[in-house]
Structures are given as C-alpha cells and as structure tokens.
C-alpha cells in the first residue's frame, strides 16, 4: 500500500448527498459504514470531509467502490482528489 489505513480519527464524509462515518481511511482510500448504499464499481463523489457534522470541509474527491462487505460497508479507492482534500487528509492524519 502506498498509504497506511488508520481507524482514527473517525471521519465524517459527505458523499452523494448523504453523511457517512469512516471505519478506516488513508490518503488514497477509505472504508465507510454505508449500510448497503453502494454497489461495487459505483462512482462516488465526496464533497465534504471532517471529524464532526459541524466540522465538514468542502473537498473534491472522486472515487470508485472496490468492495462491499456482507454488512454493507464500502471500500472506496480515490480516482482523483483536489488540493484541499489532500491537505485536509494530511492534516487529519497528523502530518
């Protein structure tokens, strides 16, 4: 892996108009508690990212769902992330 995944801090993301919690994440992908909201191969637009509902920053991330668990959690690999997404993820990762 180019980037190690971390479970903390837990992130909130706004994707396709809904809020989701992350289970683990890195600078290149994330796993979200999606309750079956996504299918493998689906394109996802993440336009908000933060640690709490009132702390969501506007970002631009396009991703693709690469795996969905039996429980409906979705793994999303980033296809593109804007500069603000890159810096926000880096800051939240502590680097």
Secondary structure by P-SEA (a helix, b strand, c coil): ccbbbbcccbbbbbcccbbbbbcccccccccccccccccccbbbbbcccccccccbbbbbbbbbbccccccbbbbbbbccccaaaaaaaaaaacc
